[in-house]
């Protein structure tokens, strides 16, 4: 993260970055700093890098949990429609609310509510006779996602060219506008839900054995799935609300961790959070350095990196047959 903060349109020595960060965090006097560098490091790059780490951790953990809940290795917030719900909420505000507010909602709040609404629909449609079926959840997620996506496309047709550019950049994901006042809420939700989901590690391990085995071991499978879906929707909605729709993180990172450490969720979830944070920090660094001074959306790079990984995984993992 320190290296990512130091690199940009204006490179800052790593030692200078350490000094500026320590000065602001601890109040220690580490020597005089250039006011311009202080502004660049503390007000622009540090919140951006911290937000990238939080978003990467949140998306990766949510993907790992959803893959277990629906017993599908391809499940993630996009497949289950959460991302499309958030996108529709944000696009409505950007186009109909002039990018400021609609019915008192800002872009982030509308995106969060959209993700929660999509999660609620998937939850309702995935139930049958009071039970939650993994296959129904996936199919419901795909269907709900396409409904929200079509609604988003219709709204985009009504947008002005300026609004459309903002919409497209937001849909592909970015942490360029990160500000310090965004971070406490996002950090609180990501840390709290990741910790709480890690406490469900043993029961998530039981779900891997199948519903019948889990029920025989005393686990209320339907209630457990409901709780995990709610927590995943909360986590996904929070991070997408501030960074836009970023694909492949929730798909790729959990698989990478499983390949190296196994499927025990007591280890899987914390390590997935750390690797997801590292991954998105590096992707964000690439997004602003590959074509300086222009910036690439995060979703473009995560797709470019994620798609080849899954092609490799398909060839490697015989279990997918």
C-alpha positions in Angstrom: 0.0 0.0 0.0 2.9 2.4 0.8 4.4 1.6 -2.6 1.1 2.2 -4.3 0.8 5.6 -2.6 4.3 6.6 -3.7 3.7 5.9 -7.4 1.5 8.1 -9.6 1.6 11.1 -12.0 4.1 12.6 -9.5 6.3 9.9 -7.9 7.0 10.4 -4.2 9.9 8.6 -2.5 8.7 5.7 -0.2 10.6 7.3 2.8 8.7 10.6 2.3 5.4 8.7 2.1 6.2 6.9 5.4 7.0 10.2 7.0 3.8 12.0 5.8 1.6 9.1 6.8 3.2 8.7 10.3 2.9 12.5 10.8 -0.8 12.4 10.2 -1.6 9.1 12.0 0.5 9.6 15.1 1.1 13.3 15.2 4.9 12.7 15.4 7.2 15.2 14.0 9.2 13.5 11.3 10.7 16.5 9.7 9.3 19.2 7.4 7.3 18.1 4.4 6.6 19.8 1.1 3.0 21.0 1.4 2.2 19.9 -2.2 3.5 16.4 -1.6 1.6 16.3 1.7 -1.6 17.1 -0.2 -0.9 14.5 -2.8 -0.1 11.7 -0.4 -2.5 12.3 2.4 -5.6 13.8 0.7 -5.6 12.1 -2.7 -3.6 8.8 -2.8 -3.9 7.4 0.8 -7.7 7.4 0.9 -7.8 6.0 -2.6 -5.4 3.1 -1.7 -7.2 2.3 1.6 -10.6 2.3 -0.2 -9.2 0.0 -2.9 -8.0 -2.4 -0.2 -11.4 -2.4 1.6 -13.3 -2.9 -1.6 -11.1 -5.8 -2.7 -11.4 -7.5 0.6 -15.2 -7.0 0.7 -15.8 -8.3 -2.8 -13.5 -11.3 -2.3 -15.0 -12.4 1.0 -18.6 -12.0 -0.4 -17.7 -14.1 -3.4 -16.2 -16.9 -1.2 -19.3 -17.0 1.0 -21.7 -16.9 -1.9 -19.9 -19.8 -3.6 -20.4 -22.0 -0.6 -24.0 -20.8 0.1 -25.2 -21.7 -3.4 -22.9 -24.6 -3.9 -21.6 -23.1 -7.2 -18.0 -22.2 -7.9 -19.0 -19.5 -10.3 -21.2 -17.6 -7.8 -20.3 -14.0 -7.0 -22.1 -10.7 -6.4 -22.5 -10.2 -10.1 -24.0 -13.7 -10.8 -26.5 -13.3 -8.0 -27.6 -9.8 -9.2 -26.3 -7.7 -6.3 -24.0 -5.7 -8.5 -26.7 -5.0 -11.1 -29.1 -3.8 -8.4 -26.5 -1.3 -7.2 -25.7 -0.2 -10.7 -29.4 0.6 -11.4 -29.7 2.6 -8.2 -26.6 4.7 -9.0 -27.6 5.2 -12.6 -31.0 6.5 -11.6 -29.5 9.1 -9.4 -26.9 10.2 -12.0 -29.4 10.5 -14.8 -32.6 11.6 -13.2 -31.1 13.4 -10.2 -28.5 15.3 -12.1 -25.8 13.3 -10.4 -26.5 14.9 -7.0 -29.6 13.4 -5.4 -32.9 11.9 -6.1 -35.6 11.8 -3.4 -32.9 12.8 -1.0 -30.5 9.9 -2.0 -27.0 10.4 -3.2 -25.3 8.0 -5.6 -23.7 5.8 -2.9 -26.9 5.5 -0.9 -29.0 4.6 -4.0 -26.4 2.0 -5.1 -26.5 0.4 -1.6 -30.3 0.3 -1.6 -30.3 -1.2 -5.1 -28.0 -4.0 -4.0 -30.1 -4.7 -1.0 -33.3 -4.7 -3.1 -31.7 -7.2 -5.6 -30.6 -9.4 -2.7 -34.1 -9.3 -1.2 -35.6 -10.4 -4.6 -33.1 -13.2 -5.0 -33.8 -14.3 -1.5 -37.6 -14.3 -2.0 -37.5 -16.1 -5.4 -34.9 -18.6 -4.3 -37.3 -20.0 -1.6 -39.7 -22.8 -2.3 -42.0 -24.3 0.4 -40.1 -22.5 3.0 -36.7 -23.9 1.9 -33.8 -22.3 0.1 -32.5 -24.3 -2.9 -29.0 -23.4 -4.1 -29.9 -23.9 -7.8 -33.0 -21.7 -7.5 -30.9 -19.0 -5.8 -28.5 -19.0 -8.8 -31.3 -19.0 -11.4 -33.1 -16.3 -9.4 -29.9 -14.2 -9.3 -29.3 -14.5 -13.0 -32.9 -13.5 -13.8 -33.0 -10.6 -11.3 -29.6 -9.4 -12.7 -30.9 -9.3 -16.2 -34.0 -7.4 -15.2 -31.9 -4.8 -13.4 -29.5 -4.7 -16.3 -32.2 -4.1 -18.9 -33.7 -1.3 -16.7 -30.2 0.2 -16.4 -29.8 0.1 -20.2 -33.2 1.8 -20.7 -32.2 4.6 -18.3 -28.9 5.1 -20.1 -30.8 5.8 -23.3 -32.3 8.8 -21.6 -29.0 10.1 -20.4 -27.1 13.1 -21.9 -23.5 12.5 -23.2 -22.0 13.9 -20.1 -24.2 11.8 -17.8 -23.5 8.7 -20.0 -19.7 9.1 -19.6 -20.1 9.3 -15.8 -22.5 6.3 -15.8 -20.1 4.1 -17.9 -17.1 5.0 -15.7 -19.1 4.2 -12.6 -20.4 0.9 -14.0 -16.8 -0.2 -14.7 -15.6 0.7 -11.2 -13.2 3.2 -9.9 -11.8 4.5 -6.5 -10.6 7.7 -8.0 -12.9 9.9 -6.0 -12.1 8.4 -2.6 -12.4 10.7 0.4 -11.6 10.3 4.0 -15.2 10.8 5.1 -16.2 7.7 3.1 -13.8 5.3 4.8 -15.1 4.9 8.4 -18.4 3.5 7.2 -16.9 1.2 4.6 -14.1 0.1 6.9 -16.6 -0.6 9.7 -18.9 -2.7 7.5 -16.1 -4.7 5.8 -14.2 -5.4 9.1 -17.4 -6.3 11.0 -19.0 -8.5 8.4 -15.7 -10.2 7.6 -15.2 -11.0 11.3 -18.7 -12.2 11.7 -18.6 -14.4 8.6 -15.3 -15.9 9.8 -17.1 -16.9 13.0 -19.5 -18.9 10.8 -16.4 -20.8 9.4 -17.3 -24.2 11.0 -20.9 -24.0 9.7 -19.7 -23.0 6.3 -17.5 -26.0 6.3 -20.5 -28.2 7.1 -22.4 -26.7 4.2 -19.7 -28.1 1.9 -20.7 -31.6 2.9 -24.3 -31.1 1.6 -27.6 -30.1 3.1 -28.4 -33.6 4.4 -25.1 -33.9 6.2 -25.4 -30.4 7.6 -28.9 -31.1 8.9 -27.8 -34.3 10.5 -25.1 -32.4 12.3 -27.7 -30.0 13.8 -27.3 -27.0 11.4 -30.5 -25.2 10.4 -29.5 -24.9 6.7 -32.3 -22.6 5.6 -31.7 -20.1 8.4 -27.9 -20.3 7.9 -28.3 -19.5 4.2 -30.6 -16.6 4.9 -28.2 -15.0 7.4 -25.2 -15.5 5.1 -27.1 -14.0 2.1 -28.1 -11.0 4.2 -24.5 -10.4 5.3 -23.2 -10.9 1.8 -25.7 -8.4 0.4 -24.8 -5.9 3.1 -21.1 -6.3 2.4 -21.5 -6.1 -1.4 -23.8 -3.2 -1.4 -21.5 -1.2 0.8 -18.4 -1.6 -1.3 -20.2 -1.3 -4.7 -21.8 1.9 -3.4 -18.5 3.7 -3.2 -16.5 2.0 -6.0 -18.9 1.0 -8.6 -19.4 -2.4 -10.2 -16.1 -4.4 -10.3 -16.1 -7.9 -11.7 -14.0 -11.0 -11.2 -12.6 -10.2 -7.8 -15.3 -12.2 -6.0 -14.8 -15.0 -8.5 -11.0 -15.3 -8.8 -9.6 -14.5 -5.4 -11.4 -17.3 -3.4 -10.3 -19.9 -6.0 -6.7 -18.7 -5.7 -6.8 -19.1 -1.9 -8.5 -22.5 -2.1 -5.8 -23.7 -4.4 -3.1 -22.9 -1.9 -4.7 -23.3 1.6 -7.7 -25.6 1.1 -11.4 -25.0 1.7 -11.5 -24.6 5.5 -13.4 -21.3 5.8 -11.7 -20.5 9.2 -8.5 -19.9 7.1 -10.1 -19.2 3.8 -12.1 -16.1 4.7 -9.3 -14.1 6.4 -6.7 -15.0 3.7 -9.3 -14.2 1.0 -9.8 -10.7 2.5 -6.0 -10.1 2.6 -5.4 -11.3 -0.9 -8.5 -9.4 -2.3 -7.2 -6.2 -0.7 -3.7 -6.7 -2.1 -5.1 -7.6 -5.6 -7.3 -4.5 -5.9 -4.6 -2.2 -4.6 -2.3 -3.5 -7.4 -5.0 -3.3 -10.0 -5.7 0.3 -9.0 -2.0 1.1 -9.3 -2.0 -0.3 -12.8 -5.1 1.6 -13.7 -3.5 4.9 -13.1 0.0 4.2 -14.3 -0.4 2.2 -17.5 -1.6 5.1 -19.5 -0.5 8.2 -17.6 -2.0 10.7 -17.1 -5.2 8.9 -18.2 -6.9 6.4 -16.0 -8.4 3.1 -16.8 -11.6 1.8 -15.1 -10.9 -1.0 -12.6 -13.4 -3.3 -14.2 -11.5 -3.4 -17.5 -8.3 -4.6 -15.8 -10.0 -7.1 -13.5 -11.7 -8.6 -16.5 -8.5 -8.8 -18.5 -6.7 -10.5 -15.6 -9.7 -12.6 -14.5 -10.8 -14.2 -17.7 -7.4 -15.9 -18.5 -7.3 -17.2 -15.0 -10.6 -19.0 -15.4 -9.6 -20.4 -18.7 -6.5 -21.8 -16.9 -8.7 -23.1 -14.0 -11.0 -24.9 -16.4 -8.0 -26.8 -17.9 -6.4 -27.5 -14.6 -9.3 -28.5 -12.3 -10.7 -31.9 -13.3 -13.3 -31.7 -10.6 -15.2 -29.1 -12.7 -16.0 -31.9 -15.2 
